Amino acid sequence: MQFFPPLAIFTLCSVLAAPLLAAEEPTELTGCAAKRQAISNQLDIAKAQGNSEQQTGLEKALDEVTTHCTDASLKRERENKVLDAKHEVSRRQADLDKAMKKGDPDKINKRKEKLAESRKDLQNALDELDK
């Protein structure tokens, strides 16, 4: 009988520890794997809602990503988006500077709004770069 209590305690600890080990957060997907997972999630939603047209489009998109996506090409594509966004911010800043020299308050406000929008697009592109 002396052996039973330690065995019971060990078994109890093992049973209680299993959910804690299973609750460990999985690593976040990046690159093409994240893209495939996002499309798969949308596909599951489309299937659940019975949206066959969206389902067909998502199945095609998933097939394209599976066939053609590489992490290197995806990174290159995202880097190009960042470069394009930086050029757009520069162009919008030049437009704002020109409007400020002319002194037209309406144009200045419009240019400020466009510049803010371009900066937001740049930030989004930078955020996507890390995914």
N, CA, C and O atoms as CSV, one atom per row, in Angstrom:
chain,resi,resn,atom,element,x,y,z
A,1,MET,N,N,0.811,-1.197,0.000
A,1,MET,CA,C,0.000,0.000,0.000
A,1,MET,C,C,0.850,1.255,0.000
A,1,MET,O,O,0.364,2.336,-0.332
A,2,GLN,N,N,2.092,1.125,0.363
A,2,GLN,CA,C,2.937,2.297,0.415
A,2,GLN,C,C,3.205,2.845,-0.996
A,2,GLN,O,O,3.419,4.048,-1.150
A,3,PHE,N,N,3.199,2.009,-2.001
A,3,PHE,CA,C,3.484,2.408,-3.381
A,3,PHE,C,C,2.311,3.123,-4.034
A,3,PHE,O,O,2.520,3.927,-4.943
A,4,PHE,N,N,1.111,2.861,-3.610
A,4,PHE,CA,C,-0.078,3.413,-4.252
A,4,PHE,C,C,-0.185,4.938,-4.173
A,4,PHE,O,O,-0.443,5.559,-5.204
A,5,PRO,N,N,-0.007,5.567,-3.030
A,5,PRO,CA,C,-0.170,7.024,-2.991
A,5,PRO,C,C,0.776,7.777,-3.931
A,5,PRO,O,O,0.311,8.695,-4.606
A,6,PRO,N,N,2.065,7.456,-4.020
A,6,PRO,CA,C,2.895,8.184,-4.986
A,6,PRO,C,C,2.448,7.947,-6.432
A,6,PRO,O,O,2.500,8.860,-7.256
A,7,LEU,N,N,2.013,6.735,-6.734
A,7,LEU,CA,C,1.523,6.445,-8.077
A,7,LEU,C,C,0.255,7.234,-8.367
A,7,LEU,O,O,0.088,7.765,-9.465
A,8,ALA,N,N,-0.615,7.309,-7.410
A,8,ALA,CA,C,-1.856,8.067,-7.585
A,8,ALA,C,C,-1.556,9.546,-7.779
A,8,ALA,O,O,-2.176,10.202,-8.616
A,9,ILE,N,N,-0.625,10.065,-7.023
A,9,ILE,CA,C,-0.255,11.480,-7.151
A,9,ILE,C,C,0.373,11.733,-8.517
A,9,ILE,O,O,0.061,12.726,-9.175
A,10,PHE,N,N,1.254,10.837,-8.940
A,10,PHE,CA,C,1.886,10.988,-10.249
A,10,PHE,C,C,0.845,10.963,-11.369
A,10,PHE,O,O,0.898,11.783,-12.286
A,11,THR,N,N,-0.089,10.033,-11.294
A,11,THR,CA,C,-1.145,9.920,-12.302
A,11,THR,C,C,-2.011,11.168,-12.318
A,11,THR,O,O,-2.344,11.689,-13.382
A,12,LEU,N,N,-2.371,11.639,-11.146
A,12,LEU,CA,C,-3.194,12.841,-11.050
A,12,LEU,C,C,-2.474,14.043,-11.654
A,12,LEU,O,O,-3.081,14.822,-12.389
A,13,CYS,N,N,-1.197,14.199,-11.352
A,13,CYS,CA,C,-0.417,15.309,-11.916
A,13,CYS,C,C,-0.320,15.194,-13.436
A,13,CYS,O,O,-0.410,16.196,-14.145
A,14,SER,N,N,-0.140,13.994,-13.922
A,14,SER,CA,C,-0.051,13.790,-15.375
A,14,SER,C,C,-1.350,14.167,-16.066
A,14,SER,O,O,-1.346,14.809,-17.116
A,15,VAL,N,N,-2.456,13.761,-15.468
A,15,VAL,CA,C,-3.763,14.057,-16.059
A,15,VAL,C,C,-4.032,15.558,-16.040
A,15,VAL,O,O,-4.568,16.107,-17.003
A,16,LEU,N,N,-3.666,16.217,-14.957
A,16,LEU,CA,C,-3.902,17.657,-14.847
A,16,LEU,C,C,-2.948,18.470,-15.720
A,16,LEU,O,O,-3.301,19.567,-16.155
A,17,ALA,N,N,-1.760,17.959,-15.981
A,17,ALA,CA,C,-0.780,18.697,-16.776
A,17,ALA,C,C,-1.047,18.599,-18.272
A,17,ALA,O,O,-0.631,19.477,-19.029
A,18,ALA,N,N,-1.724,17.563,-18.705
A,18,ALA,CA,C,-1.958,17.362,-20.141
A,18,ALA,C,C,-2.671,18.546,-20.792
A,18,ALA,O,O,-2.228,18.992,-21.850
A,19,PRO,N,N,-3.759,19.082,-20.213
A,19,PRO,CA,C,-4.404,20.232,-20.855
A,19,PRO,C,C,-3.507,21.464,-20.898
A,19,PRO,O,O,-3.586,22.262,-21.833
A,20,LEU,N,N,-2.658,21.618,-19.895
A,20,LEU,CA,C,-1.755,22.762,-19.896
A,20,LEU,C,C,-0.748,22.665,-21.034
A,20,LEU,O,O,-0.429,23.667,-21.673
A,21,LEU,N,N,-0.258,21.480,-21.282
A,21,LEU,CA,C,0.679,21.292,-22.386
A,21,LEU,C,C,-0.016,21.469,-23.730
A,21,LEU,O,O,0.577,21.994,-24.672
A,22,ALA,N,N,-1.253,21.038,-23.821
A,22,ALA,CA,C,-2.004,21.158,-25.068
A,22,ALA,C,C,-2.407,22.596,-25.327
A,22,ALA,O,O,-2.638,22.972,-26.476
A,23,ALA,N,N,-2.498,23.414,-24.279
A,23,ALA,CA,C,-2.935,24.798,-24.429
A,23,ALA,C,C,-1.822,25.710,-24.923
A,23,ALA,O,O,-2.056,26.900,-25.134
A,24,GLU,N,N,-0.640,25.191,-25.109
A,24,GLU,CA,C,0.464,25.995,-25.598
A,24,GLU,C,C,0.106,26.577,-26.958
A,24,GLU,O,O,-0.391,25.871,-27.836
A,25,GLU,N,N,0.362,27.867,-27.123
A,25,GLU,CA,C,-0.025,28.533,-28.364
A,25,GLU,C,C,0.813,28.027,-29.534
A,25,GLU,O,O,2.034,27.907,-29.427
A,26,PRO,N,N,0.151,27.730,-30.649
A,26,PRO,CA,C,0.912,27.317,-31.829
A,26,PRO,C,C,1.654,28.525,-32.404
A,26,PRO,O,O,1.244,29.669,-32.206
A,27,THR,N,N,2.739,28.259,-33.109
A,27,THR,CA,C,3.473,29.357,-33.714
A,27,THR,C,C,2.636,29.974,-34.820
A,27,THR,O,O,1.902,29.281,-35.524
A,28,GLU,N,N,2.758,31.278,-34.961
A,28,GLU,CA,C,1.984,31.992,-35.966
A,28,GLU,C,C,2.566,31.710,-37.349
A,28,GLU,O,O,3.781,31.750,-37.545
A,29,LEU,N,N,1.692,31.427,-38.290
A,29,LEU,CA,C,2.128,31.138,-39.649
A,29,LEU,C,C,2.563,32.419,-40.340
A,29,LEU,O,O,2.044,33.499,-40.057
A,30,THR,N,N,3.521,32.288,-41.248
A,30,THR,CA,C,3.976,33.432,-42.028
A,30,THR,C,C,4.082,33.023,-43.489
A,30,THR,O,O,4.017,31.841,-43.827
A,31,GLY,N,N,4.244,34.009,-44.336
A,31,GLY,CA,C,4.467,33.761,-45.755
A,31,GLY,C,C,3.320,33.043,-46.427
A,31,GLY,O,O,2.150,33.313,-46.155
A,32,CYS,N,N,3.670,32.126,-47.307
A,32,CYS,CA,C,2.672,31.396,-48.091
A,32,CYS,C,C,1.785,30.525,-47.211
A,32,CYS,O,O,0.604,30.342,-47.508
A,33,ALA,N,N,2.340,29.991,-46.137
A,33,ALA,CA,C,1.534,29.162,-45.231
A,33,ALA,C,C,0.416,29.989,-44.608
A,33,ALA,O,O,-0.712,29.513,-44.477
A,34,ALA,N,N,0.723,31.224,-44.225
A,34,ALA,CA,C,-0.300,32.106,-43.656
A,34,ALA,C,C,-1.342,32.464,-44.703
A,34,ALA,O,O,-2.535,32.546,-44.409
A,35,LYS,N,N,-0.878,32.676,-45.926
A,35,LYS,CA,C,-1.795,33.008,-47.017
A,35,LYS,C,C,-2.743,31.837,-47.300
A,35,LYS,O,O,-3.946,32.031,-47.474
A,36,ARG,N,N,-2.191,30.630,-47.345
A,36,ARG,CA,C,-3.022,29.437,-47.556
A,36,ARG,C,C,-4.030,29.267,-46.423
A,36,ARG,O,O,-5.194,28.943,-46.662
A,37,GLN,N,N,-3.582,29.486,-45.198
A,37,GLN,CA,C,-4.464,29.331,-44.043
A,37,GLN,C,C,-5.601,30.353,-44.082
A,37,GLN,O,O,-6.746,30.017,-43.781
A,38,ALA,N,N,-5.292,31.590,-44.449
A,38,ALA,CA,C,-6.324,32.626,-44.526
A,38,ALA,C,C,-7.371,32.270,-45.579
A,38,ALA,O,O,-8.569,32.438,-45.352
A,39,ILE,N,N,-6.917,31.781,-46.725
A,39,ILE,CA,C,-7.853,31.386,-47.786
A,39,ILE,C,C,-8.677,30.183,-47.334
A,39,ILE,O,O,-9.880,30.124,-47.591
A,40,SER,N,N,-8.041,29.232,-46.666
A,40,SER,CA,C,-8.765,28.054,-46.165
A,40,SER,C,C,-9.843,28.454,-45.165
A,40,SER,O,O,-10.944,27.904,-45.174
A,41,ASN,N,N,-9.519,29.417,-44.303
A,41,ASN,CA,C,-10.513,29.898,-43.333
A,41,ASN,C,C,-11.703,30.528,-44.048
A,41,ASN,O,O,-12.854,30.274,-43.691
A,42,GLN,N,N,-11.422,31.353,-45.062
A,42,GLN,CA,C,-12.501,31.980,-45.834
A,42,GLN,C,C,-13.313,30.921,-46.572
A,42,GLN,O,O,-14.534,31.033,-46.689
A,43,LEU,N,N,-12.636,29.907,-47.062
A,43,LEU,CA,C,-13.303,28.817,-47.775
A,43,LEU,C,C,-14.251,28.060,-46.843
A,43,LEU,O,O,-15.366,27.714,-47.233
A,44,ASP,N,N,-13.811,27.810,-45.628
A,44,ASP,CA,C,-14.675,27.141,-44.644
A,44,ASP,C,C,-15.923,27.969,-44.355
A,44,ASP,O,O,-17.020,27.427,-44.223
A,45,ILE,N,N,-15.750,29.274,-44.260
A,45,ILE,CA,C,-16.891,30.163,-44.012
A,45,ILE,C,C,-17.846,30.134,-45.200
A,45,ILE,O,O,-19.062,30.055,-45.022
A,46,ALA,N,N,-17.297,30.198,-46.412
A,46,ALA,CA,C,-18.137,30.166,-47.615
A,46,ALA,C,C,-18.912,28.853,-47.699
A,46,ALA,O,O,-20.087,28.849,-48.065
A,47,LYS,N,N,-18.262,27.744,-47.361
A,47,LYS,CA,C,-18.944,26.442,-47.369
A,47,LYS,C,C,-20.067,26.423,-46.338
A,47,LYS,O,O,-21.167,25.944,-46.613
A,48,ALA,N,N,-19.780,26.945,-45.154
A,48,ALA,CA,C,-20.779,26.947,-44.082
A,48,ALA,C,C,-21.991,27.803,-44.449
A,48,ALA,O,O,-23.115,27.504,-44.047
A,49,GLN,N,N,-21.754,28.868,-45.214
A,49,GLN,CA,C,-22.838,29.759,-45.612
A,49,GLN,C,C,-23.498,29.316,-46.909
A,49,GLN,O,O,-24.487,29.915,-47.334
A,50,GLY,N,N,-22.974,28.291,-47.537
A,50,GLY,CA,C,-23.547,27.788,-48.780
A,50,GLY,C,C,-23.328,28.710,-49.967
A,50,GLY,O,O,-24.106,28.688,-50.920
A,51,ASN,N,N,-22.284,29.517,-49.921
A,51,ASN,CA,C,-21.980,30.456,-50.995
A,51,ASN,C,C,-21.081,29.754,-52.019
A,51,ASN,O,O,-19.855,29.793,-51.916
A,52,SER,N,N,-21.710,29.115,-53.004
A,52,SER,CA,C,-20.954,28.285,-53.952
A,52,SER,C,C,-20.069,29.109,-54.884
A,52,SER,O,O,-18.989,28.653,-55.260
A,53,GLU,N,N,-20.503,30.314,-55.265
A,53,GLU,CA,C,-19.675,31.144,-56.149
A,53,GLU,C,C,-18.398,31.570,-55.440
A,53,GLU,O,O,-17.308,31.491,-56.006
A,54,GLN,N,N,-18.538,32.020,-54.202
A,54,GLN,CA,C,-17.365,32.417,-53.437
A,54,GLN,C,C,-16.483,31.199,-53.166
A,54,GLN,O,O,-15.256,31.293,-53.201
A,55,GLN,N,N,-17.104,30.076,-52.900
A,55,GLN,CA,C,-16.369,28.841,-52.644
A,55,GLN,C,C,-15.521,28.463,-53.854
A,55,GLN,O,O,-14.358,28.089,-53.707
A,56,THR,N,N,-16.099,28.561,-55.045
A,56,THR,CA,C,-15.367,28.233,-56.270
A,56,THR,C,C,-14.167,29.158,-56.446
A,56,THR,O,O,-13.069,28.707,-56.771
A,57,GLY,N,N,-14.382,30.452,-56.230
A,57,GLY,CA,C,-13.291,31.416,-56.356
A,57,GLY,C,C,-12.185,31.167,-55.347
A,57,GLY,O,O,-11.003,31.254,-55.677
A,58,LEU,N,N,-12.570,30.860,-54.124
A,58,LEU,CA,C,-11.575,30.603,-53.084
A,58,LEU,C,C,-10.816,29.301,-53.328
A,58,LEU,O,O,-9.625,29.213,-53.031
A,59,GLU,N,N,-11.495,28.297,-53.863
A,59,GLU,CA,C,-10.804,27.046,-54.199
A,59,GLU,C,C,-9.765,27.291,-55.286
A,59,GLU,O,O,-8.667,26.736,-55.242
A,60,LYS,N,N,-10.118,28.128,-56.263
A,60,LYS,CA,C,-9.165,28.468,-57.325
A,60,LYS,C,C,-7.984,29.247,-56.737
A,60,LYS,O,O,-6.829,28.985,-57.074
A,61,ALA,N,N,-8.285,30.206,-55.857
A,61,ALA,CA,C,-7.220,30.991,-55.230
A,61,ALA,C,C,-6.296,30.098,-54.402
A,61,ALA,O,O,-5.076,30.258,-54.435
A,62,LEU,N,N,-6.876,29.171,-53.670
A,62,LEU,CA,C,-6.078,28.254,-52.858
A,62,LEU,C,C,-5.187,27.383,-53.740
A,62,LEU,O,O,-4.029,27.132,-53.404
A,63,ASP,N,N,-5.725,26.925,-54.862
A,63,ASP,CA,C,-4.942,26.125,-55.803
A,63,ASP,C,C,-3.780,26.944,-56.371
A,63,ASP,O,O,-2.663,26.440,-56.491
A,64,GLU,N,N,-4.047,28.209,-56.721
A,64,GLU,CA,C,-2.996,29.082,-57.267
A,64,GLU,C,C,-1.897,29.322,-56.234
A,64,GLU,O,O,-0.710,29.256,-56.556
A,65,VAL,N,N,-2.296,29.599,-54.998
A,65,VAL,CA,C,-1.308,29.842,-53.946
A,65,VAL,C,C,-0.488,28.581,-53.694
A,65,VAL,O,O,0.733,28.647,-53.548
A,66,THR,N,N,-1.150,27.453,-53.643
A,66,THR,CA,C,-0.451,26.190,-53.407
A,66,THR,C,C,0.534,25.892,-54.533
A,66,THR,O,O,1.639,25.407,-54.290
A,67,THR,N,N,0.127,26.184,-55.760
A,67,THR,CA,C,0.958,25.877,-56.921
A,67,THR,C,C,2.101,26.866,-57.116
A,67,THR,O,O,3.229,26.463,-57.403
A,68,HIS,N,N,1.816,28.161,-56.961
A,68,HIS,CA,C,2.780,29.174,-57.393
A,68,HIS,C,C,3.451,29.979,-56.286
A,68,HIS,O,O,4.476,30.613,-56.532
A,69,CYS,N,N,2.912,29.970,-55.103
A,69,CYS,CA,C,3.451,30.835,-54.050
A,69,CYS,C,C,4.723,30.250,-53.451
A,69,CYS,O,O,4.770,29.086,-53.052
A,70,THR,N,N,5.753,31.091,-53.399
A,70,THR,CA,C,6.956,30.760,-52.641
A,70,THR,C,C,7.185,31.913,-51.673
A,70,THR,O,O,6.791,33.047,-51.943
A,71,ASP,N,N,7.810,31.622,-50.566
A,71,ASP,CA,C,8.048,32.678,-49.584
A,71,ASP,C,C,8.912,33.792,-50.169
A,71,ASP,O,O,8.714,34.965,-49.854
A,72,ALA,N,N,9.868,33.426,-51.020
A,72,ALA,CA,C,10.743,34.429,-51.633
A,72,ALA,C,C,9.957,35.342,-52.571
A,72,ALA,O,O,10.140,36.559,-52.547
A,73,SER,N,N,9.085,34.764,-53.394
A,73,SER,CA,C,8.311,35.593,-54.323
A,73,SER,C,C,7.312,36.462,-53.570
A,73,SER,O,O,7.065,37.604,-53.958
A,74,LEU,N,N,6.740,35.932,-52.502
A,74,LEU,CA,C,5.797,36.704,-51.699
A,74,LEU,C,C,6.507,37.867,-51.014
A,74,LEU,O,O,5.975,38.976,-50.960
A,75,LYS,N,N,7.697,37.621,-50.494
A,75,LYS,CA,C,8.475,38.689,-49.853
A,75,LYS,C,C,8.834,39.767,-50.869
A,75,LYS,O,O,8.743,40.959,-50.574
A,76,ARG,N,N,9.241,39.349,-52.062
A,76,ARG,CA,C,9.593,40.298,-53.116
A,76,ARG,C,C,8.378,41.149,-53.495
A,76,ARG,O,O,8.493,42.360,-53.683
A,77,GLU,N,N,7.219,40.503,-53.606
A,77,GLU,CA,C,5.984,41.213,-53.943
A,77,GLU,C,C,5.645,42.245,-52.866
A,77,GLU,O,O,5.259,43.373,-53.173
A,78,ARG,N,N,5.792,41.848,-51.613
A,78,ARG,CA,C,5.487,42.764,-50.510
A,78,ARG,C,C,6.496,43.902,-50.434
A,78,ARG,O,O,6.130,45.032,-50.111
A,79,GLU,N,N,7.763,43.616,-50.727
A,79,GLU,CA,C,8.774,44.674,-50.755
A,79,GLU,C,C,8.466,45.679,-51.860
A,79,GLU,O,O,8.647,46.882,-51.673
A,80,ASN,N,N,8.005,45.193,-53.008
A,80,ASN,CA,C,7.624,46.094,-54.098
A,80,ASN,C,C,6.447,46.975,-53.702
A,80,ASN,O,O,6.397,48.147,-54.075
A,81,LYS,N,N,5.497,46.419,-52.949
A,81,LYS,CA,C,4.368,47.226,-52.477
A,81,LYS,C,C,4.847,48.331,-51.545
A,81,LYS,O,O,4.336,49.451,-51.587
A,82,VAL,N,N,5.827,48.017,-50.705
A,82,VAL,CA,C,6.384,49.028,-49.805
A,82,VAL,C,C,7.058,50.127,-50.613
A,82,VAL,O,O,6.869,51.310,-50.331
A,83,LEU,N,N,7.841,49.746,-51.615
A,83,LEU,CA,C,8.503,50.748,-52.457
A,83,LEU,C,C,7.492,51.629,-53.173
A,83,LEU,O,O,7.648,52.849,-53.217
A,84,ASP,N,N,6.456,51.015,-53.734
A,84,ASP,CA,C,5.413,51.787,-54.408
A,84,ASP,C,C,4.737,52.750,-53.441
A,84,ASP,O,O,4.461,53.899,-53.788
A,85,ALA,N,N,4.473,52.279,-52.236
A,85,ALA,CA,C,3.819,53.125,-51.239
A,85,ALA,C,C,4.728,54.283,-50.831
A,85,ALA,O,O,4.249,55.396,-50.615
A,86,LYS,N,N,6.031,54.032,-50.723
A,86,LYS,CA,C,6.977,55.105,-50.389
A,86,LYS,C,C,7.008,56.157,-51.491
A,86,LYS,O,O,7.046,57.355,-51.210
A,87,HIS,N,N,6.993,55.712,-52.738
A,87,HIS,CA,C,6.974,56.659,-53.858
A,87,HIS,C,C,5.693,57.488,-53.834
A,87,HIS,O,O,5.713,58.689,-54.102
A,88,GLU,N,N,4.592,56.838,-53.513
A,88,GLU,CA,C,3.309,57.539,-53.453
A,88,GLU,C,C,3.322,58.590,-52.341
A,88,GLU,O,O,2.811,59.694,-52.528
A,89,VAL,N,N,3.897,58.256,-51.198
A,89,VAL,CA,C,3.996,59.226,-50.101
A,89,VAL,C,C,4.853,60.410,-50.536
A,89,VAL,O,O,4.508,61.557,-50.253
A,90,SER,N,N,5.953,60.148,-51.213
A,90,SER,CA,C,6.826,61.232,-51.692
A,90,SER,C,C,6.092,62.130,-52.676
A,90,SER,O,O,6.204,63.354,-52.623
A,91,ARG,N,N,5.343,61.505,-53.573
A,91,ARG,CA,C,4.598,62.281,-54.568
A,91,ARG,C,C,3.527,63.137,-53.889
A,91,ARG,O,O,3.357,64.309,-54.227
A,92,ARG,N,N,2.814,62.553,-52.941
A,92,ARG,CA,C,1.768,63.293,-52.223
A,92,ARG,C,C,2.371,64.430,-51.396
A,92,ARG,O,O,1.770,65.498,-51.280
A,93,GLN,N,N,3.553,64.206,-50.822
A,93,GLN,CA,C,4.219,65.261,-50.055
A,93,GLN,C,C,4.603,66.416,-50.974
A,93,GLN,O,O,4.458,67.581,-50.602
A,94,ALA,N,N,5.092,66.098,-52.170
A,94,ALA,CA,C,5.441,67.142,-53.139
A,94,ALA,C,C,4.194,67.919,-53.557
A,94,ALA,O,O,4.244,69.141,-53.702
A,95,ASP,N,N,3.074,67.216,-53.752
A,95,ASP,CA,C,1.816,67.893,-54.094
A,95,ASP,C,C,1.379,68.833,-52.975
A,95,ASP,O,O,0.911,69.941,-53.234
A,96,LEU,N,N,1.534,68.385,-51.738
A,96,LEU,CA,C,1.169,69.226,-50.595
A,96,LEU,C,C,2.074,70.450,-50.520
A,96,LEU,O,O,1.602,71.559,-50.274
A,97,ASP,N,N,3.360,70.252,-50.731
A,97,ASP,CA,C,4.300,71.377,-50.698
A,97,ASP,C,C,3.944,72.414,-51.756
A,97,ASP,O,O,3.986,73.618,-51.502
A,98,LYS,N,N,3.595,71.934,-52.937
A,98,LYS,CA,C,3.210,72.831,-54.024
A,98,LYS,C,C,1.938,73.602,-53.661
A,98,LYS,O,O,1.850,74.805,-53.906
A,99,ALA,N,N,0.967,72.919,-53.087
A,99,ALA,CA,C,-0.287,73.569,-52.688
A,99,ALA,C,C,-0.042,74.589,-51.585
A,99,ALA,O,O,-0.691,75.635,-51.554
A,100,MET,N,N,0.882,74.298,-50.684
A,100,MET,CA,C,1.183,75.236,-49.600
A,100,MET,C,C,1.856,76.491,-50.138
A,100,MET,O,O,1.636,77.584,-49.617
A,101,LYS,N,N,2.674,76.344,-51.175
A,101,LYS,CA,C,3.310,77.514,-51.783
A,101,LYS,C,C,2.276,78.419,-52.437
A,101,LYS,O,O,2.395,79.643,-52.401
A,102,LYS,N,N,1.254,77.801,-53.039
A,102,LYS,CA,C,0.192,78.578,-53.675
A,102,LYS,C,C,-0.731,79.203,-52.639
A,102,LYS,O,O,-1.307,80.266,-52.871
A,103,GLY,N,N,-0.870,78.537,-51.488
A,103,GLY,CA,C,-1.662,79.092,-50.403
A,103,GLY,C,C,-3.156,78.845,-50.487
A,103,GLY,O,O,-3.913,79.489,-49.761
A,104,ASP,N,N,-3.612,77.946,-51.333
A,104,ASP,CA,C,-5.043,77.645,-51.456
A,104,ASP,C,C,-5.446,76.677,-50.338
A,104,ASP,O,O,-5.034,75.517,-50.347
A,105,PRO,N,N,-6.256,77.152,-49.367
A,105,PRO,CA,C,-6.597,76.301,-48.219
A,105,PRO,C,C,-7.356,75.024,-48.598
A,105,PRO,O,O,-7.142,73.979,-47.984
A,106,ASP,N,N,-8.229,75.095,-49.590
A,106,ASP,CA,C,-8.969,73.897,-50.005
A,106,ASP,C,C,-8.026,72.830,-50.557
A,106,ASP,O,O,-8.118,71.655,-50.204
A,107,LYS,N,N,-7.117,73.265,-51.432
A,107,LYS,CA,C,-6.162,72.310,-52.007
A,107,LYS,C,C,-5.218,71.760,-50.938
A,107,LYS,O,O,-4.849,70.586,-50.966
A,108,ILE,N,N,-4.835,72.615,-50.004
A,108,ILE,CA,C,-3.947,72.168,-48.929
A,108,ILE,C,C,-4.619,71.063,-48.121
A,108,ILE,O,O,-3.999,70.040,-47.828
A,109,ASN,N,N,-5.883,71.268,-47.760
A,109,ASN,CA,C,-6.605,70.256,-46.981
A,109,ASN,C,C,-6.768,68.954,-47.758
A,109,ASN,O,O,-6.607,67.866,-47.204
A,110,LYS,N,N,-7.089,69.074,-49.050
A,110,LYS,CA,C,-7.232,67.870,-49.875
A,110,LYS,C,C,-5.912,67.113,-49.960
A,110,LYS,O,O,-5.877,65.886,-49.866
A,111,ARG,N,N,-4.827,67.864,-50.139
A,111,ARG,CA,C,-3.507,67.231,-50.256
A,111,ARG,C,C,-3.088,66.583,-48.932
A,111,ARG,O,O,-2.454,65.528,-48.922
A,112,LYS,N,N,-3.450,67.227,-47.815
A,112,LYS,CA,C,-3.139,66.640,-46.510
A,112,LYS,C,C,-3.881,65.321,-46.323
A,112,LYS,O,O,-3.318,64.352,-45.815
A,113,GLU,N,N,-5.142,65.289,-46.735
A,113,GLU,CA,C,-5.933,64.060,-46.628
A,113,GLU,C,C,-5.336,62.952,-47.487
A,113,GLU,O,O,-5.224,61.804,-47.055
A,114,LYS,N,N,-4.953,63.316,-48.713
A,114,LYS,CA,C,-4.358,62.323,-49.617
A,114,LYS,C,C,-3.028,61.804,-49.060
A,114,LYS,O,O,-2.729,60.614,-49.152
A,115,LEU,N,N,-2.235,62.713,-48.482
A,115,LEU,CA,C,-0.959,62.312,-47.897
A,115,LEU,C,C,-1.182,61.371,-46.711
A,115,LEU,O,O,-0.472,60.376,-46.562
A,116,ALA,N,N,-2.161,61.684,-45.876
A,116,ALA,CA,C,-2.465,60.817,-44.730
A,116,ALA,C,C,-2.903,59.435,-45.205
A,116,ALA,O,O,-2.521,58.420,-44.621
A,117,GLU,N,N,-3.700,59.402,-46.261
A,117,GLU,CA,C,-4.147,58.123,-46.826
A,117,GLU,C,C,-2.956,57.323,-47.360
A,117,GLU,O,O,-2.873,56.112,-47.159
A,118,SER,N,N,-2.046,58.005,-48.035
A,118,SER,CA,C,-0.860,57.335,-48.575
A,118,SER,C,C,0.037,56.813,-47.461
A,118,SER,O,O,0.611,55.730,-47.577
A,119,ARG,N,N,0.158,57.575,-46.390
A,119,ARG,CA,C,0.969,57.117,-45.253
A,119,ARG,C,C,0.341,55.890,-44.597
A,119,ARG,O,O,1.044,54.980,-44.158
A,120,LYS,N,N,-0.984,55.876,-44.538
A,120,LYS,CA,C,-1.679,54.713,-43.981
A,120,LYS,C,C,-1.428,53.486,-44.868
A,120,LYS,O,O,-1.185,52.389,-44.365
A,121,ASP,N,N,-1.491,53.681,-46.189
A,121,ASP,CA,C,-1.214,52.581,-47.120
A,121,ASP,C,C,0.221,52.072,-46.953
A,121,ASP,O,O,0.475,50.869,-47.011
A,122,LEU,N,N,1.150,53.004,-46.746
A,122,LEU,CA,C,2.545,52.617,-46.528
A,122,LEU,C,C,2.676,51.793,-45.251
A,122,LEU,O,O,3.371,50.777,-45.232
A,123,GLN,N,N,2.015,52.227,-44.195
A,123,GLN,CA,C,2.084,51.480,-42.938
A,123,GLN,C,C,1.494,50.081,-43.096
A,123,GLN,O,O,2.029,49.108,-42.565
A,124,ASN,N,N,0.388,49.990,-43.831
A,124,ASN,CA,C,-0.215,48.672,-44.088
A,124,ASN,C,C,0.749,47.772,-44.862
A,124,ASN,O,O,0.873,46.583,-44.569
A,125,ALA,N,N,1.429,48.355,-45.855
A,125,ALA,CA,C,2.396,47.586,-46.645
A,125,ALA,C,C,3.563,47.128,-45.770
A,125,ALA,O,O,4.050,46.006,-45.915
A,126,LEU,N,N,4.007,47.995,-44.865
A,126,LEU,CA,C,5.091,47.623,-43.952
A,126,LEU,C,C,4.649,46.519,-42.993
A,126,LEU,O,O,5.423,45.614,-42.679
A,127,ASP,N,N,3.409,46.598,-42.533
A,127,ASP,CA,C,2.881,45.558,-41.644
A,127,ASP,C,C,2.798,44.215,-42.367
A,127,ASP,O,O,3.088,43.173,-41.780
A,128,GLU,N,N,2.405,44.238,-43.629
A,128,GLU,CA,C,2.297,43.004,-44.421
A,128,GLU,C,C,3.667,42.380,-44.673
A,128,GLU,O,O,3.783,41.166,-44.842
A,129,LEU,N,N,4.685,43.205,-44.695
A,129,LEU,CA,C,6.040,42.724,-44.965
A,129,LEU,C,C,6.487,41.703,-43.919
A,129,LEU,O,O,7.252,40.789,-44.227
A,130,ASP,N,N,6.013,41.858,-42.694
A,130,ASP,CA,C,6.419,40.962,-41.610
A,130,ASP,C,C,5.571,39.708,-41.504
A,130,ASP,O,O,5.860,38.840,-40.681
A,131,LYS,N,N,4.536,39.594,-42.314
A,131,LYS,CA,C,3.632,38.442,-42.219
A,131,LYS,C,C,4.082,37.304,-43.106
A,131,LYS,O,O,3.434,36.258,-43.145
